[in-house]
Amino acid sequence: MCVGSIEIIGFLLNKILRVYVQEDFFDMLKPLVII
């Protein structure tokens, strides 16, 4: 249950970030996420 919930929350946060956050700001955060 917990793992599935975390995956769903992460998926929703990812979509929300893509919608609300500007592309340039999202691209600036990408290296931090990759590292």
C-alpha positions as MATLAB code, in Angstrom:
seq = 'MCVGSIEIIGFLLNKILRVYVQEDFFDMLKPLVII';
ca = [
       0.000    0.000    0.000;
       2.677    2.511    1.037;
       4.853    1.891   -2.006;
       1.889    2.207   -4.365;
       0.754    5.398   -2.631;
       4.237    6.903   -2.947;
       4.352    6.046   -6.652;
       0.928    7.636   -7.245;
       1.881   10.768   -5.272;
       5.149   11.070   -7.209;
       3.296   10.673  -10.506;
       0.762   13.371   -9.587;
       3.483   15.749   -8.349;
       5.379   15.241  -11.608;
       2.294   16.147  -13.683;
       1.495   19.133  -11.431;
       5.063   20.433  -11.763;
       4.901   20.115  -15.544;
       1.631   22.066  -15.641;
       2.366   24.845  -13.127;
       6.153   25.259  -13.309;
       7.628   27.152  -16.250;
       9.725   25.063  -18.641;
      12.918   27.034  -17.970;
      12.505   26.556  -14.209;
      11.679   22.856  -14.684;
      14.790   22.410  -16.856;
      16.848   24.143  -14.139;
      15.633   21.571  -11.583;
      16.161   18.572  -13.880;
      19.950   18.273  -13.189;
      19.228   18.269   -9.441;
      16.680   15.466   -9.842;
      19.012   13.434  -12.064;
      21.902   13.800   -9.616;
];
